[in-house]
């Protein structure tokens, strides 16, 4: 089960992007994105950490969760308030993290 399916099953809307450039385009065209969930190791012009920092600089209210099965990232590597969830993770772990970031209050 992929992350978007897990998020949708938990009752949230998920918009998928194939890479960081597509994610930036989505953020530029929509004003209803409240959180990005990114893999650190992703294709495109920047990795997930660079995407997280770019989003935090341009859209400070957008919350960030990063994941990786290859890299271990401390939350100090992420923008302020960013969270890291290592792979493999279970749906309940992702949902608990979403709830801990008060996503429901921001929708």
Buried (B, 14 or more C-beta within 10 A) or exposed (E): EEBBEBBEEBEBEBBEBEBBBEBBEBBEEEEEBBBBBBBBBBEBEBBBBBBBBBBBEEBEEBBBBBBBEEBEBEEEBBBEEBBBBBEEBEBEEBBEBBEEBEBEEEE
